[in-house]
């Protein structure tokens, strides 16, 4: 009985830990989608943030400065996507794919140049955990994540910018007709997307681990898209969706210690993602103007 409780506690703690990057990146995806911009590039933004945090920590030996570096790199990648889609009216799916490929190739190249290794960086200082009464030792980013969930909900549903954001994502022509600067609304949304996506990636390399590993996001950016759908592009729904996917991620980590083949266990989060996309997407209405380019 004692061992069962111990495993259950470990599973719950791992669930909360694994939900942190998913929640942050999915929140960023909400702002992108609400602005009418396809968020398929979340994987690349997240990976860039993970590398930026690792390199910033390597240069400064300070994981908190590394966190800032990861955020800045995430914003850089997000704004590339934003400029291509908003200013140059590039097909948003193609731009997203290109962003993911750029991030994957660039981080692998820089990994080789900086650390002479295509697989991983050197060991780095990591953000120290804090003790919470219910959750035990957990990252301070867990608290920050909850704050961002609440703040995102307030911004989207209770501020003037949030009203403009939702209007731009649904009826950009109508937004233009009443004097809303659609381009500015979209750029701000992509700035927030980059901030949150970079922060989520930074968590992986200097908190969850203490190094950058090649392609360490492992599809979490795409899982974040599924979470956005499951959460109906609502920050509160996204938080609970992230808990669900965090649970599947934690479950596969714990089950790998048993006799079940690791390759099968590792597919659990992706199988859940597939089920969400297949069965939940038809019940969720995405912002009507998502993926559409308009002339201002």
ChimeraX attribute file (.defattr): number of C-alpha atoms within 10 A of each C-alpha:
attribute: neighborCount
match mode: 1-to-1
recipient: residues
	/A:1	6
	/A:2	7
	/A:3	8
	/A:4	9
	/A:5	10
	/A:6	10
	/A:7	13
	/A:8	12
	/A:9	14
	/A:10	15
	/A:11	21
	/A:12	17
	/A:13	20
	/A:14	21
	/A:15	21
	/A:16	20
	/A:17	24
	/A:18	24
	/A:19	26
	/A:20	26
	/A:21	31
	/A:22	30
	/A:23	32
	/A:24	32
	/A:25	32
	/A:26	35
	/A:27	32
	/A:28	31
	/A:29	32
	/A:30	30
	/A:31	30
	/A:32	29
	/A:33	30
	/A:34	27
	/A:35	30
	/A:36	28
	/A:37	28
	/A:38	25
	/A:39	29
	/A:40	23
	/A:41	27
	/A:42	35
	/A:43	30
	/A:44	31
	/A:45	38
	/A:46	41
	/A:47	36
	/A:48	34
	/A:49	37
	/A:50	36
	/A:51	35
	/A:52	28
	/A:53	36
	/A:54	34
	/A:55	28
	/A:56	19
	/A:57	26
	/A:58	19
	/A:59	12
	/A:60	12
	/A:61	15
	/A:62	17
	/A:63	26
	/A:64	18
	/A:65	17
	/A:66	29
	/A:67	29
	/A:68	20
	/A:69	24
	/A:70	37
	/A:71	27
	/A:72	21
	/A:73	27
	/A:74	34
	/A:75	27
	/A:76	20
	/A:77	28
	/A:78	32
	/A:79	22
	/A:80	15
	/A:81	27
	/A:82	29
	/A:83	16
	/A:84	15
	/A:85	23
	/A:86	21
	/A:87	15
	/A:88	10
	/A:89	15
	/A:90	16
	/A:91	14
	/A:92	24
	/A:93	16
	/A:94	13
	/A:95	21
	/A:96	27
	/A:97	16
	/A:98	15
	/A:99	22
	/A:100	22
	/A:101	14
	/A:102	15
	/A:103	22
	/A:104	19
	/A:105	14
	/A:106	14
	/A:107	22
	/A:108	19
	/A:109	15
	/A:110	15
	/A:111	22
	/A:112	15
	/A:113	11
	/A:114	12
	/A:115	13
	/A:116	13
	/A:117	16
	/A:118	16
	/A:119	14
	/A:120	17
	/A:121	22
	/A:122	16
	/A:123	14
	/A:124	20
	/A:125	20
	/A:126	22
	/A:127	21
	/A:128	12
	/A:129	14
	/A:130	13
	/A:131	11
	/A:132	12
	/A:133	6
	/A:134	7
	/A:135	15
	/A:136	13
	/A:137	13
	/A:138	18
	/A:139	21
	/A:140	15
	/A:141	20
	/A:142	21
	/A:143	13
	/A:144	12
	/A:145	22
	/A:146	16
	/A:147	11
	/A:148	17
	/A:149	20
	/A:150	13
	/A:151	12
	/A:152	21
	/A:153	16
	/A:154	13
	/A:155	14
	/A:156	20
	/A:157	14
	/A:158	11
	/A:159	12
	/A:160	10
	/A:161	16
	/A:162	21
	/A:163	13
	/A:164	22
	/A:165	29
	/A:166	21
	/A:167	23
	/A:168	27
	/A:169	26
	/A:170	20
	/A:171	16
	/A:172	27
	/A:173	16
	/A:174	12
	/A:175	18
	/A:176	16
	/A:177	10
	/A:178	8
	/A:179	8
	/A:180	18
	/A:181	15
	/A:182	22
	/A:183	20
	/A:184	12
	/A:185	19
	/A:186	26
	/A:187	20
	/A:188	18
	/A:189	28
	/A:190	29
	/A:191	23
	/A:192	23
	/A:193	32
	/A:194	35
	/A:195	26
	/A:196	31
	/A:197	39
	/A:198	38
	/A:199	33
	/A:200	35
	/A:201	37
	/A:202	34
	/A:203	29
	/A:204	26
	/A:205	34
	/A:206	29
	/A:207	24
	/A:208	16
	/A:209	17
	/A:210	20
	/A:211	25
	/A:212	27
	/A:213	23
	/A:214	21
	/A:215	20
	/A:216	20
	/A:217	22
	/A:218	11
	/A:219	16
	/A:220	23
	/A:221	28
	/A:222	22
	/A:223	25
	/A:224	31
	/A:225	29
	/A:226	26
	/A:227	32
	/A:228	28
	/A:229	25
	/A:230	23
	/A:231	21
	/A:232	21
	/A:233	23
	/A:234	22
	/A:235	26
	/A:236	18
	/A:237	17
	/A:238	28
	/A:239	24
	/A:240	16
	/A:241	24
	/A:242	30
	/A:243	22
	/A:244	19
	/A:245	26
	/A:246	25
	/A:247	22
	/A:248	25
	/A:249	23
	/A:250	23
	/A:251	20
	/A:252	20
	/A:253	16
	/A:254	15
	/A:255	14
	/A:256	15
	/A:257	10
	/A:258	9
	/A:259	7
	/A:260	11
	/A:261	11
	/A:262	14
	/A:263	10
	/A:264	10
	/A:265	17
	/A:266	17
	/A:267	14
	/A:268	17
	/A:269	21
	/A:270	17
	/A:271	12
	/A:272	16
	/A:273	19
	/A:274	14
	/A:275	12
	/A:276	17
	/A:277	17
	/A:278	11
	/A:279	11
	/A:280	15
	/A:281	15
	/A:282	11
	/A:283	10
	/A:284	14
	/A:285	10
	/A:286	18
	/A:287	20
	/A:288	16
	/A:289	21
	/A:290	21
	/A:291	18
	/A:292	16
	/A:293	18
	/A:294	13
	/A:295	11
	/A:296	11
